[in-house]
Amino acid sequence: MELLTQLVEHFEAKHYAFPTQKQSTPLDMLLFLTESNALKQADLVGIIGSSGVVSEVVNGKRSISKGMAIALSQRFSVDAGLFLT
């Protein structure tokens, strides 16, 4: 049984390992969630701020604040830590 466990772990590590070089950023998470929920920038207005603020966040010119992270976590039903560095 122990040998089988080791073989399965080795197989999973080789074929299903997550890349350790690239960590997702808060912006990556926001873009992924908006795309997977078929949302546009305009849909984030009112959740994290004005259209100018949303544009700056989406374009990487402004980081996601704690308040924005909380609002986004409520909107997407995920942990706020995904949006914080």
HUVENZI-V149847 format. One record per pair of residues at least 6 apart in sequence whose C-alpha atoms are under 6 Angstrom apart, sorted by sequence separation. I is the first residue (numbers start at 1). J is the second residue. If there is no record, write none. Layout:
# HUVENZI-V149847
i:I j:J
i:I j:J
This chain:
# HUVENZI-V149847
i:45 j:51
i:56 j:62
i:57 j:63
i:73 j:79
i:73 j:80
i:70 j:80
i:69 j:80
i:69 j:83
i:48 j:68
i:26 j:82
i:26 j:83
i:26 j:84
